[in-house]
Amino acid sequence: MNYLKKLLFYLNPVARLGNVHYSYLFPLIGTTSVAFILQLYINLILKDPSAIGLYAIGLFVALIIYFSFRDGILGGILATLVTVLYYFFLIYSLDYHGKQLTAGIDTTFVLGLIYLFLAVTIGWLKQAIDKSIEREADGKAHLQTIIQQLPVGVLITDSKGNITQANGQADTILGLTTPMGFQVGSKNLVPSIYKDKLTNPSKTPLLQVLQTGKPILRKEYVLLRQDGKKLQIQINAAPIHNTFGKTIAAALIINDVTVQKEIEQRKDDFVNMASHELKTPITSIKLFLDVLSREVTQYKNPKANHILDSINEQTKKLQQLVNDLLDVSRLQTGKMSIRKERFRLDTFMQELIEQLKNVSPTQHIIFVKKSRVFVFADKFRLYQVLTNIINNAMKYSSGKGDIIVKLEKQKEKVQISVQDFGIGIEQNQQKRIFDRLYQVSDDVSKTFPGFGMGLYIVKEIIRRHRGKIWVKSTINKGSTFFISLPTISKQ
Ligand code: ADP
């Protein structure tokens, strides 16, 4: 049975597509054998060589096509050569003379040329197909090796969501040998938790990607492995399209971020503890400073007063820094409380801007408002948001140009904008400045002191008010920060 299979494989030209090891002996021996058997048939059964004419042409055309498709150009040419020689032998055995002989030779010559053309064309096509199949297979092999060596886990499914490939790292992370052909979405390969909830198999990223055709980026899960270990993983999933845009597969990249998360957690815990510990002594220093200031004022010593003012200023900065650190910690642990009340935003902003007007001696803050706006929000937190944005506007314009603050009422919303004419922010940095501890690191921005906490806190406060914050900016021309908040009616 096995031999029969092997023989069929050897004879089947389609099964050999992509195989560039061509045989030359087989076309030679094959065509000669057929010619030999035909000759035996003529001699022993037909007994008349002229009766075979057209059948011979058909038979040998088939042979030439077969060999050129099986063994390429040379295979086809060899089959043609044997055929032509056999045709000459037939003419010889028919004992032609004169005109008949010339006609026979001419026909054989013309047929030979046609056969040769057929052999070369089909053979060339076959070799081209083989080469492209080989190239594709080589590319696949390269890709396989790269995928296997990647330090991240990779799972690939076909268009129906059946796993077709998984690398070693995927098995290590998942804690099992990934079963090939497993239908994602049928059940969880490994149970996982997303945002404190056990994930539903039908929401598995690979399936979502196949259904929507859109990639999923940096989603974080907790993997509950069979061996009891919990792993923090970050995944990216993307559909794979063919050249016609059809989704033919999907790929999932799994990154084990457990260690990274642990370090981050320890760092957050440290920042939280340190800022709590710092808060009390700083508050005391501030109190004692106030008392001391009152005492010193009595003695009318300008030098001492000046020194005390400087200490006061630095202590305020320190207090602000500790407060920011505490806020970041609160946000990280979900402990920032928002106490909302109903108030008039326009008057609230008017007062706030009055207070900030004296901060910079060279810059004016122009407040443009048209209507009365009521909001239901945390006053203290909104104060924090607005001072932060306006202080940034002053800081990053180095005291040059005015700051324009606008309040515009829109449908069920209010839009606040703060415009400066300062250093501006590059397009590719504009989203990132709202990330935790993110600071633009170009040569100009680097010269400004800061910790990159402000805008992160601002964004989170706005988010907790169901609002939005974004920026439009042109480098060297200035920036406008926009905040949109829901409004309430007067009552
Ligand atoms: P910090 O000012 O302490 O560095 P922020 O979170 O307030 O931190 O701001 C993050 C970054 O955004 C800043 O480092 C700065 O590069 C950029 N940035 C913020 N506001 C402006 C502005 N008005 N103009 C230019 N750059 C700004």
Boltz pocket constraint, residues with backbone or C-beta under 6 A from the ligand:
constraints:
  - pocket:
      binder: B
      contacts: [[A, 388], [A, 389], [A, 392], [A, 393], [A, 396], [A, 397], [A, 420], [A, 422], [A, 423], [A, 424], [A, 425], [A, 433], [A, 435], [A, 438], [A, 439], [A, 440], [A, 441], [A, 445], [A, 448], [A, 449], [A, 450], [A, 451], [A, 452], [A, 453], [A, 454], [A, 455], [A, 456], [A, 479]]
      max_distance: 6.0
